[in-house]
């Protein structure tokens, strides 16, 4: 406790009116005290003596008890130049006795300038002050002789304010005896009392005006563990002095008022002990540290119509100033109970609703503000789709004008175009030319923003319309000399042919490559069609046996037809009973185009040779066919072994010898092969037998 309290200061701030019981209501004095009373009147009886200049005027009674044997002095010192007189009674006289006896000391000092202190000292010899002249003939100084005391003696002191002028005074005791008091006694009070308040000066910060306060919560702190001390609280100094109207329950306190408390001792072994009358007083002053805040509203974007928005709660204008701190909670109950604190108020994701800011100042006063969370006007978008004709040459791609996608009908919006939803949300990789966006079938996303920069992302489905081809318009083969028609089929909205015609069917077209542009909706598909000459059959080879011609054909389109005069046709590839000499074979396939013609020679048949040198049938001679390509004559024995080859080297002849030696008489086989002198070099094979007769 501060020094003032250690000195047991007696501070009373209210006017003290004349006492009803006079001496019987004497105020116990257990220490030096600063008296802030203005006595008024003489009470129920005038107990003043002659040395008090005519009795009581404005008086107050005190009582005290001595601690040890010795001398006792005191000094009454007015704060202003005010005349205080006094009378001291005792020791151990009752109030009834006091009314019938003279005081043991008194002074009615009528001081000169600056001489207003009065009381007992160790140098004065007079026991009372009279007429302003002491026993030695000195002018009155208001001081009289000390008293000798024994332990535990009780005295009464009457102090009278003669002039009526308001002024507080101090009452200071001295000498060797000291006053009986429980305060400061290391046995009775081993610990200092501690005045309430954070600075131990009786000043308490509260949060409100008025504020419901329970004074009893201060008692333990004030008493500070000292046994047998009691603290009572009062609305006024007079109540504290008189011990009336003690505050025993929580009350509404007013920061503009001063409250009082009295510390008193209760001797557990002697209820009648003078110590029980001692009181130490203190004041309590409340200071309203409350503050005001505002409710506020935050409005943010519920982007992409998510139903939530991101709020920076610290930006809410709730009236935060220096010295105030705020914590944020999802409900008022949470704010009251310090539960579920929003740990990151800078990035708070929430739907529309309310949160609560719990604001605290340095005095731990609290104010809860309501923050309303609103959404800016929503951006409303709808999914859309765009269709584009394929790009000719790259049918999987189309060119889209994304600006034409109707995804929002609100005015005042702007749009940005992105290849993915993530890009649209993060505003990364924007599409640089949305008016001509080349893409396959798929999706893009449009970020639509309003004036408050809120946005929503719309999905746009892109569809590349593929080429639509005619299923009936196909390549066809015709005879080279023929003409035909081309039919693109029904179901198209327009036709544009390469020959300039615009009908479904065009006629009179021959071999060649054509195209048609087919319209489906707004799209055109270019389809190419070829008319190519039918593949002509190819005469692969001809075999001639005696007077039979067998024709072998490949290519073309079966079935084949055969003729020797281009007039009479047969399905068989064998011609019989053919005369010797030149013939023409005609062939055509199922297309019935202009036939191909191959000249064929049926050689003369030689069946017998007699190489005897007579010039008749001496050799087999096919030199007449020497104009044919690759002409070869091969001779085989009856076992199929080739024994001779006649070609250009031996003028296509055989004379019945092998290696210059005659072979035996017998039947031999031969074949003559060549290629006709046509563009296909048609191979011809003529075979037969010959009887060889050699003469020795």
C-alpha positions in Angstrom: 0.0 0.0 0.0 1.2 3.5 -0.7 2.7 5.6 2.1 -0.4 7.5 2.7 -2.2 4.3 3.7 0.8 3.1 5.7 0.6 6.4 7.6 -3.1 5.5 8.2 -4.3 8.7 6.7 -7.8 9.6 7.7 -9.4 11.2 4.7 -13.0 12.4 4.9 -14.4 14.5 2.2 -18.0 15.3 3.3 -19.2 18.0 5.5 -19.4 17.0 9.2 -22.4 18.5 10.9 -22.7 18.9 14.7 -22.8 15.5 16.4 -26.0 14.3 18.1 -24.2 12.4 20.9 -21.2 14.7 21.3 -18.5 12.8 23.3 -20.2 9.5 23.0 -19.9 9.7 19.3 -16.2 10.5 19.4 -14.2 9.4 16.3 -11.4 7.0 17.2 -8.0 8.3 16.2 -5.4 5.5 15.8 -2.8 7.4 13.9 -1.8 10.7 12.5 -4.6 12.0 10.2 -5.5 14.6 7.7 -9.0 15.8 8.7 -11.0 17.1 5.8 -14.1 18.0 7.8 -15.9 21.3 8.4 -17.4 21.1 11.9 -20.6 22.9 12.3 -22.5 23.6 15.6 -21.9 22.5 19.2 -24.0 19.3 19.2 -26.5 18.3 21.9 -24.6 20.1 24.7 -22.0 22.8 25.0 -19.1 21.0 26.6 -16.4 23.6 26.0 -14.4 25.1 28.8 -13.4 28.7 29.5 -10.0 28.3 27.9 -11.8 27.6 24.6 -12.9 31.3 24.4 -16.5 30.9 25.3 -17.4 27.3 24.8 -18.1 25.3 21.6 -18.8 26.9 18.2 -18.3 24.3 15.5 -16.9 21.2 17.2 -15.9 17.6 16.6 -14.9 14.9 19.2 -12.1 12.4 18.8 -10.8 9.6 21.1 -7.5 7.8 21.2 -5.6 5.3 23.4 -1.9 5.3 24.2 0.4 2.5 23.2 3.2 2.7 25.7 4.2 4.7 28.8 5.9 8.0 28.0 5.2 11.5 26.7 2.5 12.3 24.2 2.3 15.4 22.1 0.1 16.5 19.1 -0.2 19.4 16.7 -3.3 20.7 15.0 -2.3 22.5 11.9 -5.0 24.2 9.8 -4.5 24.2 6.0 -5.6 27.8 6.0 -5.3 30.6 8.5 -8.2 29.4 10.6 -8.5 29.4 14.4 -8.9 26.0 15.9 -9.3 25.6 19.7 -9.3 22.3 21.6 -9.7 20.6 25.0 -8.2 17.2 26.0 -9.9 15.0 28.6 -8.7 11.9 30.5 -7.3 9.5 31.1 -10.0 6.9 31.3 -12.8 9.3 32.0 -16.3 8.5 30.7 -18.3 11.0 28.6 -20.5 11.5 31.6 -17.5 12.4 33.8 -16.2 14.7 31.1 -19.2 16.9 31.3 -18.4 17.6 35.0 -14.6 18.0 34.9 -12.1 20.4 33.4 -9.9 19.2 30.6 -6.3 18.3 31.4 -5.1 20.4 28.6 -6.7 23.1 26.4 -6.0 26.1 24.3 -8.2 28.8 22.8 -5.3 30.2 20.8 -5.9 33.6 19.3 -2.8 33.7 17.2 -1.0 36.4 15.6 -0.1 36.4 11.9 1.1 32.9 10.9 0.6 31.4 14.3 -2.3 29.0 13.8 -0.8 25.7 14.8 -1.9 24.6 18.3 -1.5 21.6 20.5 0.9 19.9 22.9 4.7 20.1 22.7 7.7 19.2 24.9 8.8 22.7 25.6 5.7 24.5 26.9 5.1 24.7 30.6 1.5 25.8 30.8 -1.3 23.2 30.9 -3.8 25.7 29.4 -3.5 28.8 27.2 -4.9 32.0 28.6 -5.2 35.6 27.4 -2.5 35.2 24.9 0.3 35.4 27.6 2.0 32.3 29.1 3.5 31.9 32.6 6.8 33.4 31.4 5.0 36.5 30.1 5.4 35.4 26.5 2.7 36.0 23.9 0.4 33.0 23.3 1.6 30.6 20.6 -1.2 28.1 21.0 1.0 25.3 22.4 0.8 23.8 26.0 2.7 21.2 27.9 2.8 17.5 26.9 1.2 14.8 28.9 2.7 11.8 30.5 0.8 8.6 29.7 0.6 5.0 30.6 -0.2 2.1 28.2 -3.8 1.7 27.2 -5.1 5.0 28.7 -8.1 6.4 26.8 -8.4 10.2 26.1 -11.0 12.4 24.4 -10.1 15.4 22.3 -12.6 18.2 21.5 -11.6 20.4 18.6 -13.6 23.5 17.9 -13.4 25.7 14.8 -13.8 29.1 16.2 -14.2 31.3 13.1 -16.5 29.2 11.1 -14.4 29.4 8.0 -14.1 26.1 6.2 -10.6 24.6 6.3 -9.3 21.1 6.7 -6.5 20.4 9.3 -4.0 17.8 10.1 -3.7 16.1 13.5 -0.1 14.9 14.1 0.9 13.0 17.2 4.4 12.9 18.8 6.3 12.1 21.9 7.6 8.8 23.1 4.4 7.0 23.8 2.6 6.7 20.5 -1.0 5.7 19.9 -2.6 2.4 20.4 -3.4 1.0 16.9 -3.7 -2.3 15.1 -2.4 -0.7 12.0 1.3 -1.1 11.3 1.7 -3.5 14.3 3.9 -6.3 12.9 2.1 -8.8 15.0 -1.5 -7.7 14.3 -0.7 -6.5 10.7 2.2 -8.5 9.3 1.6 -7.4 5.7 0.8 -4.0 4.2 -2.7 -3.2 3.1 -3.0 -2.8 -0.7 -5.2 -0.2 -2.0 -7.4 -1.4 -4.9 -6.7 -0.7 -8.5 -4.0 -1.7 -11.0 -1.7 1.1 -9.6 -2.7 0.4 -5.9 -4.0 4.0 -5.7 -7.8 3.3 -5.3 -8.4 4.0 -9.0 -10.3 1.3 -10.7 -11.1 1.0 -14.4 -14.6 -0.1 -15.2 -16.4 -0.7 -18.5 -19.6 1.2 -18.3 -21.5 4.0 -16.7 -23.2 2.9 -14.6 -21.5 -0.4 -14.0 -22.6 -3.2 -11.7 -19.8 -3.8 -9.3 -19.3 -6.1 -6.4 -17.1 -4.3 -3.9 -16.5 -7.5 -1.9 -14.2 -8.7 -4.7 -11.7 -6.1 -3.5 -11.6 -7.2 0.1 -9.1 -10.0 -0.2 -6.7 -7.8 -2.2 -6.9 -4.9 0.3 -6.5 -7.1 3.4 -3.6 -8.9 1.8 -3.6 -11.8 4.1 -3.7 -9.9 7.4 -5.9 -11.8 9.9 -8.8 -10.2 11.9 -9.3 -7.2 9.6 -12.6 -6.3 8.1 -13.3 -4.1 5.1 -16.6 -2.3 4.6 -17.6 -0.1 1.7 -19.7 3.1 1.8 -21.3 5.6 -0.5 -20.0 8.6 1.4 -17.2 9.6 3.8 -19.9 10.3 6.5 -21.3 6.8 6.2 -17.8 5.4 6.5 -17.2 7.5 9.5 -20.5 6.6 11.1 -20.4 3.0 9.9 -23.9 3.3 8.4 -25.2 2.2 5.0 -22.4 -0.3 4.3 -22.6 -1.7 0.8 -23.2 -5.5 1.1 -24.3 -6.4 -2.4 -23.3 -5.6 -6.0 -24.4 -2.0 -6.9 -24.4 0.2 -9.9 -21.4 2.5 -9.6 -21.1 5.9 -11.0 -17.6 6.9 -12.3 -18.3 10.5 -11.4 -18.6 9.6 -7.7 -16.1 8.7 -5.0 -16.7 5.7 -2.9 -15.2 5.0 0.5 -14.0 2.0 2.5 -13.0 1.5 6.1 -10.6 -1.1 7.4 -11.3 -2.1 11.0 -9.8 -4.5 13.4 -11.7 -7.2 15.3 -9.8 -8.4 18.3 -10.8 -12.1 18.6 -9.9 -12.2 22.3 -11.4 -8.9 23.5 -14.5 -7.6 21.8 -14.4 -4.5 24.0 -10.8 -3.6 23.0 -10.2 -0.1 21.9 -8.4 -1.6 18.9 -11.8 -2.6 17.6 -12.7 1.1 17.3 -9.8 1.9 15.0 -10.4 2.4 11.4 -8.4 3.1 8.4 -10.1 4.8 5.6 -9.6 4.8 1.9 -11.3 6.0 -1.2 -12.2 4.3 -4.4 -12.7 6.1 -7.7 -14.0 4.4 -10.8 -13.0 5.4 -14.2 -15.2 4.5 -17.1 -13.0 3.0 -19.8 -15.8 1.8 -22.0 -15.9 2.8 -25.6 -18.2 2.6 -28.5 -18.0 0.7 -31.8 -20.3 0.5 -34.8 -22.1 -2.3 -36.6 -20.8 -2.5 -40.1 -21.5 -4.2 -43.4 -19.1 -5.8 -45.8 -20.2 -6.5 -49.4 -18.2 -8.8 -51.6 -18.5 -10.9 -54.7 -20.0 -14.3 -54.7 -18.0 -15.2 -57.7 -19.1 -17.9 -60.0 -22.4 -18.0 -58.0 -20.6 -20.2 -55.5 -22.9 -19.0 -52.7 -19.8 -17.8 -50.8 -17.6 -14.8 -50.9 -14.1 -14.0 -49.5 -14.2 -11.2 -46.9 -11.4 -9.3 -45.2 -13.2 -8.8 -41.9 -10.5 -6.4 -40.7 -11.7 -3.8 -43.2 -15.2 -3.6 -41.6 -15.7 0.0 -40.4 -16.6 -0.8 -36.8 -14.8 2.2 -35.4 -11.4 0.7 -34.5 -9.0 3.3 -33.2 -5.5 3.1 -31.7 -5.6 0.9 -28.5 -8.4 -1.3 -29.7 -8.0 -4.8 -30.8 -10.5 -7.1 -32.4 -11.1 -10.8 -32.7 -13.8 -12.2 -35.0 -16.3 -15.0 -34.4 -19.0 -16.7 -36.4 -21.8 -16.2 -33.8 -22.4 -13.9 -31.0 -22.4 -16.8 -28.6 -18.9 -17.7 -29.8 -17.9 -14.1 -29.3 -19.3 -14.1 -25.7 -17.6 -17.5 -24.9 -14.3 -17.0 -26.8 -15.0 -20.2 -28.9 -14.4 -20.9 -32.6 -12.4 -17.8 -33.2 -11.9 -17.0 -36.9 -8.2 -17.3 -37.1 -7.7 -15.7 -40.5 -10.1 -12.8 -40.7 -8.2 -11.4 -43.7 -9.4 -14.2 -45.9 -12.8 -15.4 -44.5 -14.9 -17.5 -46.9 -18.5 -17.4 -46.0 -22.0 -17.2 -47.3 -24.1 -14.1 -46.7 -24.9 -13.6 -43.0 -23.3 -12.2 -40.0 -20.1 -12.4 -38.0 -19.2 -10.7 -34.8 -16.2 -8.6 -33.8 -15.2 -8.7 -30.2 -13.3 -5.5 -29.6 -11.1 -5.1 -26.5 -9.2 -2.1 -25.2 -6.2 -1.9 -22.9 -8.5 -1.9 -19.9 -10.1 -5.2 -21.0 -13.3 -3.5 -21.8 -15.2 -5.3 -24.4 -17.6 -4.3 -27.2 -19.2 -6.7 -29.7 -20.0 -5.3 -33.1 -22.1 -7.1 -35.7 -20.7 -7.3 -39.2 -23.3 -8.1 -41.9 -21.9 -10.0 -44.8 -23.6 -9.2 -48.1 -23.1 -10.1 -51.7 -22.7 -7.7 -54.5 -25.2 -8.1 -57.3 -24.6 -11.6 -58.8 -23.5 -12.1 -62.3 -26.0 -14.5 -63.8 -24.7 -16.7 -66.7 -26.1 -19.5 -68.7 -24.3 -22.3 -70.6 -24.3 -21.8 -74.3 -23.2 -23.7 -77.4 -21.7 -22.6 -80.7 -21.6 -24.6 -83.9 -19.1 -24.1 -86.7 -18.6 -25.6 -90.1 -15.4 -27.6 -90.4 -12.4 -26.0 -92.0 -11.8 -27.4 -95.4 -8.6 -29.4 -95.4 -8.7 -29.8 -91.6 -12.2 -31.2 -91.0 -11.6 -31.7 -87.2 -11.3 -27.9 -86.7 -13.7 -25.1 -87.0 -13.6 -21.3 -86.7 -15.8 -20.0 -83.9 -16.8 -16.4 -83.1 -16.9 -16.8 -79.3 -18.3 -13.3 -79.0 -21.6 -14.6 -80.4 -22.1 -16.9 -77.4 -25.1 -15.6 -75.4 -24.2 -16.5 -71.9 -25.4 -13.3 -70.1 -28.2 -10.8 -70.6 -27.2 -8.3 -67.9 -26.1 -4.8 -69.0 -22.8 -3.3 -68.0 -20.8 -6.6 -68.1 -17.5 -7.4 -69.8 -16.3 -10.7 -71.0 -13.0 -12.6 -71.2 -12.5 -15.9 -72.9 -10.4 -18.8 -71.7 -9.6 -22.4 -72.8 -10.3 -23.9 -69.3 -12.4 -23.1 -66.3 -9.3 -22.9 -64.1 -7.9 -20.3 -66.5 -11.1 -18.4 -66.4 -11.1 -18.3 -62.6 -7.4 -17.4 -62.4 -7.4 -15.1 -65.5 -4.5 -17.0 -67.1 -4.0 -17.9 -70.7 -6.7 -15.8 -72.2 -7.9 -16.6 -75.8 -6.3 -13.7 -77.8 -8.7 -13.6 -80.7 -12.1 -14.8 -79.6 -13.7 -13.5 -82.8 -12.0 -16.2 -84.8 -11.1 -19.1 -82.5 -9.8 -22.2 -84.3 -10.6 -25.3 -82.3 -12.0 -28.8 -82.5 -15.2 -29.9 -80.9 -14.9 -29.2 -77.1 -15.5 -26.4 -74.6 -14.3 -23.0 -73.7 -15.2 -20.7 -70.7 -16.3 -17.1 -70.6 -15.6 -15.0 -67.5 -18.4 -12.5 -67.2 -17.7 -9.5 -65.0 -19.9 -6.7 -63.8 -19.2 -3.1 -62.6 -18.2 -4.3 -59.1 -15.7 -6.8 -60.7 -17.8 -9.7 -59.6 -17.7 -12.6 -62.0 -19.2 -15.8 -63.1 -17.8 -18.4 -65.5 -20.0 -19.8 -68.3 -19.3 -23.0 -70.1 -19.6 -22.8 -73.9 -19.8 -26.1 -75.8 -18.1 -25.9 -79.3 -19.3 -28.3 -82.0 -17.5 -28.7 -85.2 -20.0 -29.7 -87.9 -18.3 -32.5 -89.8 -18.4 -32.8 -93.6 -21.5 -34.4 -94.8 -20.8 -36.5 -97.9 -23.1 -38.2 -100.4 -23.3 -41.9 -99.8 -24.4 -42.5 -103.4 -21.9 -40.4 -105.2 -19.0 -42.9 -105.7 -16.3 -43.4 -108.3 -17.3 -45.3 -111.3 -15.7 -47.0 -114.2 -17.0 -46.7 -117.8 -15.7 -47.5 -121.1 -13.2 -45.0 -122.3 -15.4 -43.9 -125.1 -18.6 -43.8 -123.0 -20.4 -40.9 -121.2 -22.3 -41.3 -117.9 -24.3 -39.4 -115.2 -23.3 -38.4 -111.7 -25.9 -38.3 -108.9 -25.1 -36.6 -105.6 -28.2 -37.9 -103.9 -31.0 -36.3 -102.0 -31.1 -34.5 -98.6 -28.8 -31.6 -99.4 -29.7 -28.0 -99.4 -27.6 -27.1 -102.4 -25.2 -28.5 -105.1 -22.3 -26.8 -106.9 -20.6 -29.0 -109.5 -17.1 -28.4 -110.9 -18.7 -28.1 -114.3 -20.9 -25.2 -113.0 -24.1 -27.1 -112.7 -26.2 -26.8 -109.5 -28.5 -29.8 -109.9 -28.5 -33.1 -108.0 -27.6 -35.0 -111.1 -25.3 -34.1 -114.0 -25.2 -36.0 -117.3 -23.0 -36.6 -120.3 -19.7 -36.7 -118.4 -16.9 -38.8 -119.5 -13.7 -40.2 -118.0 -12.2 -37.6 -115.6 -12.1 -36.2 -112.1 -15.1 -34.1 -110.9 -16.2 -32.5 -107.6 -19.4 -31.2 -106.1 -20.0 -28.9 -103.1 -22.9 -30.2 -101.0 -24.7 -27.8 -98.7 -26.0 -29.0 -95.3 -27.5 -26.2 -93.3 -24.9 -23.4 -93.6 -22.0 -25.7 -94.3 -20.6 -26.8 -97.6 -18.7 -30.1 -98.1 -16.6 -30.6 -101.2 -16.7 -34.2 -102.4 -14.5 -35.5 -105.3 -15.6 -38.2 -107.6 -13.8 -39.9 -110.4 -14.9 -41.5 -113.6 -12.2 -43.7 -114.8 -11.9 -46.0 -117.8 -12.8 -49.6 -117.0 -9.8 -51.9 -116.9 -9.5 -53.7 -120.3 -8.8 -57.4 -120.3 -5.3 -58.5 -121.2 -4.5 -61.4 -123.4 -2.0 -63.2 -121.2 -1.1 -65.9 -123.7 -2.3 -68.0 -126.6 -1.7 -71.7 -127.1 -2.0 -73.2 -130.5 -2.2 -76.9 -130.8 -2.6 -78.2 -134.3 -5.7 -76.3 -135.5 -7.0 -75.3 -132.1 -6.4 -71.9 -130.5 -6.8 -71.5 -126.7 -6.9 -67.9 -125.5 -5.9 -67.0 -121.9 -7.1 -63.6 -120.5 -6.5 -61.6 -117.3 -7.7 -58.3 -115.9 -10.8 -56.5 -116.9 -14.1 -57.6 -115.4 -15.3 -61.1 -116.1 -17.2 -62.6 -117.8 -15.2 -62.4 -121.0 -16.4 -62.8 -124.6 -14.3 -64.0 -127.5 -14.5 -63.6 -131.2 -12.5 -64.1 -134.4 -14.4 -61.6 -136.5 -15.6 -59.0 -134.0 -19.1 -60.0 -134.9 -19.8 -63.4 -133.7 -19.0 -63.8 -130.0 -18.6 -66.8 -127.8 -18.1 -67.4 -124.1 -15.5 -70.2 -124.7 -11.8 -69.2 -125.0 -11.1 -72.2 -127.3 -11.3 -71.9 -131.1 -11.2 -75.2 -133.1 -10.6 -76.1 -136.7 -8.7 -73.0 -137.4 -7.0 -72.8 -140.7 -3.3 -72.1 -141.2 -2.3 -68.6 -141.5 -3.0 -65.2 -139.9 -6.1 -64.7 -137.6 -7.3 -61.9 -135.3 -8.6 -62.7 -131.8 -11.1 -60.2 -130.3 -11.7 -60.1 -126.5 -14.0 -58.0 -124.3 -15.1 -58.1 -120.7 -18.4 -57.5 -118.9 -18.2 -53.7 -119.6 -18.7 -54.5 -123.3 -16.3 -51.8 -124.3 -14.4 -51.6 -127.5 -12.7 -55.1 -127.8 -9.0 -55.7 -127.8 -7.6 -57.4 -130.9 -4.6 -59.6 -131.1 -3.2 -61.0 -134.4 -2.4 -64.7 -134.2 -0.5 -66.8 -136.7 -1.3 -70.5 -137.0 1.9 -71.9 -138.5 2.0 -74.8 -140.9 2.2 -78.1 -139.2 5.2 -80.3 -140.0 4.7 -83.9 -138.8 7.5 -85.8 -140.6 11.1 -85.0 -141.6 13.6 -87.2 -143.4 16.9 -85.6 -143.1 18.5 -87.5 -146.1 19.7 -84.6 -148.1 17.2 -84.9 -150.9 15.9 -81.4 -150.3 12.5 -82.7 -149.3 11.4 -82.5 -145.6 15.0 -82.5 -144.5 14.4 -80.1 -141.6 11.8 -78.4 -139.3 12.0 -74.8 -140.3 10.1 -72.0 -138.7 12.3 -69.1 -140.0 9.2 -67.8 -141.6 8.2 -66.5 -138.1 11.5 -64.8 -137.6 9.8 -61.5 -137.5 8.2 -62.4 -134.2 9.8 -61.4 -130.9 11.6 -64.0 -128.8 11.0 -66.8 -131.3 12.3 -70.2 -130.1 11.8 -73.8 -131.3 12.4 -76.5 -128.7 12.7 -80.3 -129.4 11.9 -82.9 -126.8 12.3 -86.6 -126.8 9.5 -88.9 -125.8 10.6 -88.6 -122.2 10.2 -84.9 -122.2 13.9 -84.1 -122.2 14.8 -81.1 -124.3 17.4 -82.2 -126.9 17.5 -79.1 -129.1 16.7 -75.4 -129.2 16.4 -73.6 -132.5 16.6 -69.8 -132.4 18.2 -67.0 -134.3 21.6 -68.7 -133.9 20.6 -71.6 -136.1 17.9 -69.9 -138.1 15.0 -71.5 -136.2 15.7 -75.0 -137.8 16.3 -78.6 -136.7 17.8 -81.2 -138.9 17.4 -84.3 -136.7 20.8 -84.1 -135.2 22.0 -83.3 -131.7 25.6 -82.1 -131.4 26.2 -83.1 -135.1 25.0 -86.6 -134.5 21.9 -88.1 -135.9 19.3 -89.0 -133.4 17.4 -92.3 -133.7 14.3 -92.5 -135.8 11.2 -91.9 -133.7 8.5 -89.4 -132.6 9.6 -86.2 -131.0 7.7 -83.3 -129.6 8.3 -79.7 -130.3 7.0 -76.3 -129.2 7.4 -72.9 -130.9 7.0 -69.8 -128.6 7.1 -66.1 -129.4 5.6 -62.8 -128.5 3.2 -61.0 -130.8 4.3 -57.7 -132.0 1.6 -55.8 -130.2 1.7 -53.4 -127.2 1.2 -56.2 -124.8 3.7 -58.6 -126.5 1.2 -61.4 -126.2 2.9 -64.7 -125.7 2.0 -67.4 -128.2 2.8 -71.1 -127.8 2.4 -73.5 -130.7 3.1 -77.2 -130.1 3.0 -80.5 -132.0 4.8 -83.7 -132.8 7.1 -84.8 -135.6 8.1 -88.2 -136.9 11.9 -88.3 -137.6 13.2 -90.9 -140.0 17.0 -91.1 -140.3 18.6 -93.3 -142.9 22.0 -94.6 -142.3 
